[in-house]
C-alpha cells in the first residue's frame, strides 16, 4: 500500500521538477 503511494508521489514529484526551473 505505501509502496503504491510512494510510486505515485515520485511520479508527481518528477513532473513538478520538470515544470520547475533548475536552480
Secondary structure, 3 states (H helix, E strand, C coil): CHHHHHHHHHHHHHHHHHHCCCC
